[in-house]
Amino acid sequence: MLIPWKSLGNIILIWSGYMTIVFLHYEVGKSGILTCLLCYVYVLIVSFGITKFLEKESIVERFGFQTKNSLGLFISICLGLSVLYYFNKDINNFYSINSAILAPLIEEIFYRGYMLGTFSKNSKNEVNLWIIILTSTLFSLGHIFIMGENVLVYIILLIFGICAGVSYVNFRTILWSFIAHMVINILHIRV
């Protein structure tokens, strides 16, 4: 399978819009709640809107929101909140919940469900490794305003993105990559 260039152009354009909002969030909005929510609204509207109305694909199928997976997402979110509470993280603090739960969910919807799903929707389980690496690279670079200049962090994010991409392609759900992403973020905020 060759890289679908039209899809690639659209993905890069949409990712650039996302990165512009992320830049505004970290550099102009100084990580405020309003700019954070703007990022999330953009991702949800783009991911679900394009999937449903332009690509004419079921959101449930694309993102793996079938009943058992939705229940798994709900349970894992509850467990994540419980872990934060258990380790005395202030769960009334937006930033703790954002880092541990909201950011991983939104990023998995965007990078795995939307981006990787766009490339793999016509391939019938035959996804080119280069497409997984490409979306994982965009995922890694998407953290540029958060992680600074530490190249090792980007390599780790790239490896995680590849593993999450393989998981999405094999299981057709963001559930497992979300759980892994949530656990990593909870550990990162030093539970």
Residue pairs with C-beta under 8 A, 6 or more apart in sequence:
1 123
1 126
1 127
1 128
2 128
3 119
3 128
3 130
3 131
3 134
4 119
4 122
7 118
7 119
8 119
8 134
10 118
11 115
11 118
11 119
11 135
11 138
14 46
14 50
15 115
15 138
15 142
17 42
17 46
18 39
18 42
18 43
18 46
18 110
18 142
19 141
19 142
21 35
21 38
21 39
21 42
22 39
22 142
22 145
23 145
24 35
24 38
25 31
25 32
25 35
25 36
25 38
25 39
25 145
26 145
26 146
27 145
28 35
29 35
29 36
33 94
36 94
36 98
39 106
40 102
40 106
43 106
43 109
43 110
43 114
44 106
44 109
46 110
46 114
47 63
47 109
47 110
47 113
47 114
48 59
50 114
50 118
51 57
51 59
51 62
51 63
51 114
51 117
51 118
52 58
52 59
55 118
55 121
57 117
57 121
59 65
60 66
61 172
62 113
62 114
62 117
62 121
63 109
63 113
63 117
63 173
63 174
64 113
64 168
64 171
64 172
64 173
64 174
64 175
65 73
65 173
66 173
69 173
69 175
72 175
72 179
73 105
73 175
73 178
76 175
76 178
76 179
76 182
77 101
77 105
77 182
80 100
80 101
80 182
80 186
81 91
81 97
81 100
81 101
83 186
83 191
84 91
84 96
84 97
84 100
84 186
84 191
85 91
87 191
89 96
89 100
89 189
89 191
90 96
91 97
96 189
99 185
99 188
99 189
100 182
100 185
100 186
100 189
101 182
103 185
104 178
104 181
104 182
104 184
104 185
105 178
105 182
107 139
107 142
107 181
108 164
108 174
108 177
108 178
108 181
109 174
111 135
111 136
111 138
111 139
111 142
111 161
111 164
112 135
112 164
112 165
112 167
112 168
112 174
112 177
113 168
113 174
115 135
115 138
116 127
116 131
116 132
116 135
116 165
116 168
116 169
117 168
119 127
119 128
119 131
119 135
120 127
120 131
120 169
125 169
127 169
132 161
132 162
132 165
132 166
132 169
133 158
133 162
135 161
135 165
136 157
136 158
136 160
136 161
136 162
136 164
136 165
137 158
137 161
139 157
139 158
139 161
139 164
140 154
140 155
140 157
140 158
140 161
141 154
143 153
143 154
143 157
147 153
147 154
147 157
160 180
160 181
160 184
163 177
163 180
164 177
164 180
164 181
165 177
167 176
167 177
167 180
168 174
168 177
